[in-house]
């Protein structure tokens, strides 16, 4: 018994010794030894294409990528950027913010790189000239070619057509004017399950972030409105501006939009794709998201159609290439040449062709080659893909665009804040726009009125140039 017990204890002691010994050293990931290229964006969604291509970039360029972004899409990226106290190599920027980044010396001109980059003539002029240029230089490469479209539930338009025709004497068709849009939005707002509560709203707009101004600007500019006169005196507070804002306020007050909604881009997509709203003006990628049950959990597959944004006058600009994204190189980057190689690769014809047809990315068409694709693309059929590309192409023929002058984003944020107060009746339409005009004058004086007038005229000339050319090469 004693020898057996001794052997048992000895064996147990050996097992304990082996368990307490040093664990095997794990092999270090070779990629960690590679130089890092640090990228910062407004959201994780904006980095989806980089994440898809991460391994290819590591292998092709001998670098590893570091991604930085707020927890949720944030239009004021600078709040996150300046709080992080970190240097980055590549900025994913809204083009409207390029002037501010240039004035702060945060990004470098990329003219010398553009000169040797392939397929620049493949980029549609509206994006080439409005997204990338400022002050006579290129400061970035187009990454996401946004454009606004009107999306509507074609099944609901068919379902309620007879009732609409009886009430208004014409078919329920996609609205071409803002008057029709408002009327249809009110008509389609209803209690579909008869429980005494509205469960379908006619439309919805942004309410919680910094882009409310776009929904106002599309109406105002389509009426023939202008931001400034030639001497940078604001015109926003005039008759057309007040009318456009009052129409929006009346639409919200009518109950045709979800009450007190503070929607951003994600929220607005969700309420439409989940079947709670009949119409929205949104960016063009909503078309392919309507078929996505995995990421966006769409409940309206094969029930959505799209067309041009309404206008007050077909002769005036409509819709717009609002927001978008460009890739710029930080002035503090230690690897600017490598950063450009990655930018050139990720925005190339081949890589972006896949990106603009993926439900996992938010990149929209910006190259001619994106419009010459055959097959179904991101859609169930080739016919739907052709319909989508044709609509986007038409939307680029006479568009609006973000104000690309020093302080441009600041001007729009002043507008955004004040119309937001009018939406919740903390201000009137007249006061909100007069307050905006007063703030715009202060911004203009700070930058210099003559200088701003020159920049504004240059921007107007660029916009008019792309409107004249449209999709022409």
C-alpha positions as CSV (number, residue, x, y, z in Angstrom):
1,X,0.0,0.0,0.0
2,X,2.8,2.5,1.0
3,X,4.8,2.1,-2.3
4,X,1.6,2.5,-4.4
5,X,0.6,5.6,-2.4
6,X,4.1,7.1,-2.8
7,X,4.0,6.6,-6.6
8,X,0.5,8.2,-6.7
9,X,1.7,11.3,-4.8
10,X,4.8,11.5,-6.9
11,X,2.8,11.4,-10.1
12,X,0.4,14.1,-8.8
13,X,3.4,16.3,-7.9
14,X,4.8,16.0,-11.3
15,X,1.5,17.0,-12.9
16,X,1.4,20.1,-10.7
17,X,4.9,21.0,-11.7
18,X,4.1,20.7,-15.3
19,X,0.9,22.9,-15.0
20,X,2.8,25.7,-13.2
21,X,5.6,25.9,-15.7
22,X,5.9,28.8,-18.2
23,X,3.3,28.6,-21.0
24,X,4.6,28.2,-24.6
25,X,5.5,31.5,-26.2
26,X,3.0,32.4,-28.9
27,X,4.3,33.3,-32.3
28,X,4.1,37.0,-32.9
29,X,1.9,38.1,-35.8
30,X,4.3,39.2,-38.5
31,X,1.9,42.0,-39.5
32,X,2.6,43.7,-36.2
33,X,6.2,44.4,-37.4
34,X,5.0,46.2,-40.5
35,X,4.8,50.0,-40.5
36,X,1.3,51.3,-39.7
37,X,-0.9,53.5,-41.8
38,X,-3.5,55.1,-39.5
39,X,-6.9,56.0,-41.0
40,X,-9.6,58.1,-39.3
41,X,-13.2,58.3,-40.5
42,X,-16.7,59.5,-39.4
43,X,-17.9,56.0,-38.9
44,X,-17.1,52.3,-39.1
45,X,-19.3,52.0,-42.1
46,X,-17.1,54.5,-43.9
47,X,-14.2,52.1,-43.4
48,X,-15.9,49.0,-44.5
49,X,-14.1,48.9,-47.9
50,X,-10.7,49.3,-46.2
51,X,-11.5,46.5,-43.9
52,X,-12.5,44.3,-46.8
53,X,-9.2,45.0,-48.5
54,X,-7.0,45.0,-45.4
55,X,-5.2,41.7,-46.2
56,X,-4.7,42.7,-49.8
57,X,-3.2,46.1,-48.8
58,X,-0.9,44.4,-46.3
59,X,0.4,42.0,-48.9
60,X,0.6,44.5,-51.7
61,X,2.1,47.5,-49.9
62,X,3.8,46.0,-46.9
63,X,1.9,48.0,-44.3
64,X,-0.7,47.3,-41.7
65,X,-3.8,49.4,-41.3
66,X,-5.0,51.0,-38.1
67,X,-8.7,52.2,-38.0
68,X,-10.1,55.0,-35.9
69,X,-13.7,56.1,-35.7
70,X,-16.4,57.2,-33.3
71,X,-18.7,54.6,-31.8
72,X,-21.5,55.9,-34.0
73,X,-21.5,57.9,-37.2
74,X,-20.4,61.4,-36.3
75,X,-20.6,64.3,-38.7
76,X,-18.4,66.4,-36.4
77,X,-15.4,64.1,-36.8
78,X,-13.2,66.9,-35.4
79,X,-14.6,66.4,-31.9
80,X,-13.2,62.9,-32.0
81,X,-10.1,63.9,-33.9
82,X,-8.9,66.6,-31.6
83,X,-9.7,64.7,-28.5
84,X,-7.6,61.7,-29.5
85,X,-4.3,63.7,-29.7
86,X,-3.0,61.2,-32.3
87,X,-1.4,61.6,-35.7
88,X,-3.1,60.0,-38.6
89,X,-2.0,59.3,-42.2
90,X,-5.3,59.2,-44.1
91,X,-8.5,61.3,-43.4
92,X,-11.8,60.1,-44.7
93,X,-13.5,63.5,-45.1
94,X,-16.7,65.1,-46.3
95,X,-15.6,67.3,-49.2
96,X,-17.4,70.3,-47.6
97,X,-14.8,70.2,-44.8
98,X,-11.7,70.3,-47.1
99,X,-11.5,74.2,-46.9
100,X,-11.4,74.0,-43.1
101,X,-8.7,71.3,-43.1
102,X,-6.7,73.3,-45.6
103,X,-6.9,76.5,-43.6
104,X,-5.7,74.6,-40.5
105,X,-2.9,73.0,-42.4
106,X,-4.2,69.5,-41.6
107,X,-3.9,68.0,-45.1
108,X,-1.6,68.4,-48.1
109,X,-2.2,69.1,-51.8
110,X,-2.1,65.9,-53.8
111,X,-1.6,67.4,-57.3
112,X,1.8,65.7,-57.8
113,X,0.2,62.3,-57.1
114,X,-2.9,63.0,-59.2
115,X,-0.7,63.8,-62.1
116,X,0.6,60.2,-62.2
117,X,-2.6,58.4,-61.2
118,X,-4.3,56.1,-63.7
119,X,-7.9,56.6,-64.9
120,X,-8.5,60.1,-63.6
121,X,-10.6,60.7,-66.8
122,X,-12.9,58.0,-65.5
123,X,-14.0,60.1,-62.6
124,X,-17.3,62.0,-63.4
125,X,-16.7,65.8,-63.5
126,X,-19.2,66.6,-60.7
127,X,-17.1,64.6,-58.3
128,X,-13.7,65.4,-59.9
129,X,-14.3,69.1,-59.8
130,X,-16.5,69.6,-56.8
131,X,-15.3,67.0,-54.3
132,X,-11.5,67.1,-54.9
133,X,-10.6,70.7,-55.7
134,X,-10.2,73.8,-53.5
135,X,-8.2,77.0,-54.1
136,X,-6.8,75.7,-57.4
137,X,-5.4,72.4,-55.9
138,X,-6.5,68.9,-55.4
139,X,-6.7,67.9,-51.8
140,X,-8.2,64.4,-51.9
141,X,-9.4,61.5,-54.0
142,X,-13.1,60.7,-54.4
143,X,-14.0,57.6,-52.3
144,X,-17.8,57.8,-52.1
145,X,-19.9,59.6,-54.8
146,X,-23.1,60.5,-52.9
147,X,-26.2,61.7,-54.6
148,X,-29.8,62.1,-53.2
149,X,-32.7,60.2,-54.7
150,X,-36.4,59.9,-53.7
151,X,-37.3,56.4,-52.4
152,X,-40.9,55.3,-52.2
153,X,-42.9,52.2,-51.4
154,X,-44.2,51.2,-54.8
155,X,-46.5,48.6,-53.2
156,X,-48.3,51.3,-51.1
157,X,-48.6,53.6,-54.1
158,X,-50.4,50.8,-55.9
159,X,-52.5,49.8,-52.9
160,X,-53.9,53.2,-52.2
161,X,-54.0,54.5,-55.8
162,X,-57.8,54.1,-56.2
163,X,-58.4,56.0,-52.9
164,X,-56.0,58.8,-54.0
165,X,-57.6,59.1,-57.4
166,X,-61.0,59.4,-55.9
167,X,-59.8,62.2,-53.6
168,X,-57.5,64.2,-55.9
169,X,-58.7,63.2,-59.4
170,X,-55.3,61.7,-60.5
171,X,-53.2,58.6,-60.0
172,X,-50.9,58.2,-57.0
173,X,-47.5,58.6,-58.7
174,X,-44.1,59.5,-57.4
175,X,-44.1,63.3,-56.7
176,X,-42.3,65.6,-59.1
177,X,-42.9,68.7,-57.1
178,X,-42.6,69.5,-53.4
179,X,-46.3,70.4,-53.3
180,X,-47.1,66.9,-54.5
181,X,-44.6,65.4,-52.1
182,X,-46.2,67.1,-49.1
183,X,-49.7,66.1,-50.3
184,X,-48.8,62.5,-50.8
185,X,-46.9,62.3,-47.4
186,X,-50.0,63.5,-45.6
187,X,-52.3,61.2,-47.6
188,X,-50.2,58.0,-46.8
189,X,-49.9,58.7,-43.1
190,X,-52.4,56.3,-41.5
191,X,-53.4,53.8,-38.9
192,X,-53.1,50.6,-41.0
193,X,-54.1,48.2,-38.2
194,X,-56.9,50.4,-36.8
195,X,-55.7,50.4,-33.3
196,X,-56.0,54.2,-32.9
197,X,-52.3,54.8,-33.4
198,X,-50.4,56.0,-36.5
199,X,-48.1,53.2,-37.7
200,X,-47.3,54.4,-41.2
201,X,-45.9,57.9,-41.8
202,X,-45.8,59.5,-45.2
203,X,-42.1,60.7,-44.9
204,X,-39.3,61.5,-42.5
205,X,-36.2,63.8,-42.6
206,X,-33.1,64.2,-40.6
207,X,-33.6,65.7,-37.1
208,X,-30.8,64.7,-34.8
209,X,-27.5,65.4,-36.5
210,X,-25.8,68.1,-38.5
211,X,-27.4,67.5,-41.9
212,X,-30.9,68.9,-41.5
213,X,-29.9,71.8,-43.6
214,X,-29.8,69.6,-46.7
215,X,-33.6,68.9,-46.6
216,X,-34.2,72.6,-46.4
217,X,-31.6,73.6,-49.0
218,X,-33.0,71.2,-51.6
219,X,-36.3,72.9,-51.4
220,X,-34.9,76.4,-51.3
221,X,-32.4,76.0,-54.1
222,X,-35.0,74.3,-56.3
223,X,-37.1,77.5,-56.0
224,X,-34.3,79.5,-57.4
225,X,-32.9,80.6,-54.1
226,X,-29.3,81.6,-53.5
227,X,-27.1,81.6,-50.4
228,X,-25.4,85.0,-51.0
229,X,-25.3,87.8,-53.5
230,X,-22.1,88.8,-55.2
231,X,-21.0,90.8,-52.2
232,X,-21.6,87.9,-49.7
233,X,-24.8,89.5,-48.3
234,X,-27.0,86.6,-47.2
235,X,-30.2,85.9,-49.2
236,X,-31.4,82.9,-47.1
237,X,-33.7,85.1,-45.0
238,X,-35.7,86.3,-48.1
239,X,-39.2,85.3,-49.3
240,X,-38.1,82.1,-50.9
241,X,-36.2,80.9,-47.8
242,X,-39.1,81.6,-45.5
243,X,-41.5,79.8,-47.8
244,X,-39.3,76.7,-48.0
245,X,-38.9,76.5,-44.3
246,X,-42.6,77.2,-43.5
247,X,-43.5,74.3,-45.9
248,X,-41.2,72.0,-44.0
249,X,-42.6,73.1,-40.6
250,X,-46.1,72.6,-41.9
251,X,-45.3,69.2,-43.1
252,X,-43.9,68.2,-39.7
253,X,-46.8,69.8,-37.9
254,X,-49.3,67.9,-40.1
255,X,-48.3,64.6,-38.5
256,X,-47.0,63.2,-41.7
257,X,-43.5,62.7,-40.1
258,X,-42.7,60.7,-36.9
259,X,-43.2,63.1,-34.0
260,X,-40.0,64.4,-32.2
261,X,-37.8,62.1,-34.3
262,X,-34.1,62.9,-34.0
263,X,-33.0,60.8,-37.0
264,X,-29.5,60.5,-38.5
265,X,-28.6,58.6,-41.6
266,X,-28.8,55.2,-39.9
267,X,-32.1,55.9,-38.2
268,X,-33.7,57.2,-41.4
269,X,-32.6,54.2,-43.3
270,X,-34.0,51.9,-40.6
271,X,-37.5,53.5,-40.4
272,X,-37.8,53.2,-44.2
273,X,-36.3,49.8,-44.6
274,X,-38.4,48.4,-41.7
275,X,-41.6,49.6,-43.3
276,X,-42.6,52.5,-41.0
277,X,-42.3,55.3,-43.6
278,X,-43.7,55.5,-47.1
279,X,-41.2,57.9,-48.7
280,X,-37.8,59.3,-47.9
281,X,-35.2,61.4,-49.6
282,X,-31.9,59.6,-49.0
283,X,-28.6,58.8,-50.5
284,X,-28.5,56.3,-53.4
285,X,-27.1,53.3,-51.5
286,X,-30.6,52.9,-49.8
287,X,-31.6,51.3,-53.1
288,X,-29.3,48.3,-52.6
289,X,-29.9,48.2,-48.8
290,X,-33.6,47.6,-49.5
291,X,-32.6,44.1,-50.6
292,X,-30.4,43.5,-47.6
293,X,-31.9,41.3,-44.9
294,X,-28.6,40.5,-43.2
295,X,-27.1,43.9,-42.2
296,X,-30.0,46.3,-42.6
297,X,-32.7,43.7,-41.9
298,X,-34.9,45.1,-44.7
299,X,-38.6,44.3,-44.5
300,X,-39.4,46.0,-47.8
301,X,-37.5,43.8,-50.3
302,X,-39.0,44.2,-53.8
303,X,-41.4,46.9,-52.5
304,X,-39.2,50.0,-53.1
305,X,-38.6,52.1,-56.1
306,X,-36.6,55.3,-56.7
307,X,-36.7,58.4,-58.8
308,X,-35.4,62.0,-58.8
309,X,-35.8,64.3,-55.9
310,X,-38.8,66.6,-56.2
311,X,-38.3,70.2,-57.3
312,X,-40.2,73.5,-57.2
313,X,-39.1,74.2,-60.8
314,X,-37.7,71.7,-63.3
315,X,-35.4,74.4,-64.7
316,X,-33.7,74.8,-61.3
317,X,-31.2,72.5,-59.7
318,X,-32.7,69.5,-57.9
319,X,-31.4,66.9,-55.5
320,X,-27.7,67.1,-55.0
321,X,-24.3,65.4,-54.5
322,X,-24.5,66.2,-50.8
323,X,-21.8,65.1,-48.4
324,X,-19.8,62.3,-50.1
325,X,-16.4,61.3,-49.0
326,X,-12.8,61.9,-50.2
327,X,-9.5,60.5,-48.9
328,X,-6.9,63.0,-48.0
329,X,-3.3,62.8,-46.7
330,X,-2.5,64.3,-43.3
331,X,0.2,66.9,-43.2
332,X,1.7,65.1,-40.2
333,X,1.9,61.7,-42.0
334,X,5.3,60.1,-41.9
335,X,4.4,58.0,-44.9
336,X,2.6,60.3,-47.4
337,X,3.8,58.3,-50.5
338,X,2.6,55.0,-49.0
339,X,-0.6,56.7,-48.0
340,X,-1.2,57.7,-51.6
341,X,-0.5,54.3,-52.9
342,X,-3.2,52.9,-50.6
343,X,-5.6,55.7,-51.6
344,X,-5.0,55.1,-55.3
345,X,-5.6,51.4,-54.8
346,X,-8.7,51.6,-52.7
347,X,-10.3,54.1,-55.2
348,X,-9.2,52.3,-58.3
349,X,-11.6,51.1,-61.0
350,X,-11.4,47.5,-60.0
351,X,-11.7,47.8,-56.3
352,X,-14.5,50.4,-56.4
353,X,-16.5,48.5,-59.0
354,X,-17.0,45.8,-56.3
355,X,-17.5,48.4,-53.5
356,X,-20.5,50.2,-55.2
357,X,-22.3,46.9,-55.6
358,X,-21.7,45.6,-52.1
359,X,-24.4,45.7,-49.4
360,X,-21.6,45.8,-46.8
361,X,-20.2,49.1,-48.0
362,X,-21.6,52.6,-48.2
363,X,-19.6,53.7,-51.3
364,X,-21.7,55.0,-54.2
365,X,-20.8,55.4,-57.9
366,X,-18.4,58.2,-58.9
367,X,-16.7,56.7,-62.0
368,X,-18.0,56.4,-65.6
369,X,-17.0,52.8,-65.4
370,X,-19.4,52.3,-62.5
371,X,-22.3,53.1,-64.9
372,X,-21.1,50.8,-67.7
373,X,-21.4,47.7,-65.6
374,X,-23.5,44.8,-66.9
375,X,-25.4,42.2,-65.0
376,X,-27.4,42.5,-61.8
377,X,-24.7,44.3,-59.7
378,X,-26.2,44.8,-56.2
379,X,-29.7,43.9,-57.3
380,X,-31.6,40.8,-58.0
381,X,-31.9,41.5,-61.7
382,X,-29.9,43.3,-64.4
383,X,-33.1,45.3,-65.2
384,X,-33.2,46.8,-61.7
385,X,-29.5,47.6,-61.8
386,X,-30.0,49.5,-65.1
387,X,-32.9,51.4,-63.6
388,X,-30.8,52.4,-60.6
389,X,-27.8,53.5,-62.7
390,X,-30.0,55.5,-65.1
391,X,-31.7,57.3,-62.2
392,X,-28.4,58.2,-60.6
393,X,-27.1,59.4,-63.9
394,X,-30.1,61.6,-64.4
395,X,-29.7,63.0,-60.9
396,X,-26.2,64.2,-61.8
397,X,-27.4,66.3,-64.7
398,X,-28.4,69.4,-62.7
399,X,-27.5,68.9,-59.1
400,X,-26.9,71.0,-56.0
401,X,-23.7,70.6,-54.0
402,X,-22.3,71.5,-50.6
403,X,-20.7,74.9,-50.2
404,X,-17.0,74.5,-50.7
405,X,-15.5,77.8,-49.4
406,X,-13.7,78.7,-46.2
407,X,-16.1,78.3,-43.4
408,X,-18.6,76.5,-45.7
409,X,-19.4,73.8,-43.1
410,X,-19.7,76.5,-40.4
411,X,-22.2,78.5,-42.5
412,X,-24.3,75.3,-43.0
413,X,-24.1,74.4,-39.3
414,X,-25.5,77.8,-38.3
415,X,-28.4,77.2,-40.7
416,X,-28.8,73.6,-39.4
417,X,-29.0,74.8,-35.8
418,X,-31.6,77.6,-36.5
419,X,-33.9,75.6,-38.7
420,X,-33.8,72.9,-36.0
421,X,-35.2,75.4,-33.5
422,X,-37.9,76.4,-36.0
423,X,-38.9,72.7,-36.4
424,X,-39.6,72.5,-32.6
425,X,-41.2,75.9,-32.5
426,X,-38.5,77.5,-30.4
427,X,-38.2,80.0,-33.3
428,X,-40.3,81.1,-36.2
429,X,-39.3,80.6,-39.8
430,X,-38.6,84.3,-40.2
431,X,-36.5,84.6,-37.1
432,X,-34.6,81.3,-37.7
433,X,-33.4,82.5,-41.1
434,X,-32.7,86.1,-40.0
435,X,-30.6,84.7,-37.1
436,X,-28.8,82.5,-39.7
437,X,-28.2,85.5,-41.9
438,X,-26.7,87.4,-38.9
439,X,-24.4,84.5,-38.1
440,X,-23.4,84.2,-41.7
441,X,-22.4,87.9,-41.7
442,X,-20.2,87.4,-38.7
443,X,-18.5,84.3,-40.3
444,X,-17.9,86.3,-43.5
445,X,-16.4,89.2,-41.6
446,X,-14.1,86.9,-39.7
447,X,-12.8,85.4,-42.9
448,X,-12.8,88.7,-44.9
449,X,-15.8,89.7,-47.0
450,X,-13.8,90.3,-50.2
451,X,-11.9,87.1,-49.9
452,X,-15.1,85.2,-49.3
453,X,-16.9,86.8,-52.2
454,X,-14.1,85.6,-54.5
455,X,-14.2,82.1,-53.1
456,X,-18.0,82.0,-53.4
457,X,-17.9,83.1,-57.1
458,X,-15.3,80.5,-57.9
459,X,-17.5,77.8,-56.3
460,X,-20.5,79.1,-58.2
461,X,-18.5,78.8,-61.5
462,X,-17.5,75.2,-60.6
463,X,-21.1,74.2,-59.8
464,X,-22.4,75.8,-63.0
465,X,-19.7,74.1,-65.0
466,X,-20.6,70.6,-63.7
467,X,-24.3,71.4,-64.2
468,X,-23.7,72.3,-67.8
469,X,-21.7,69.1,-68.4
470,X,-23.7,66.6,-66.3
471,X,-22.4,63.2,-67.1
472,X,-20.6,64.4,-70.3
473,X,-17.0,63.3,-70.6
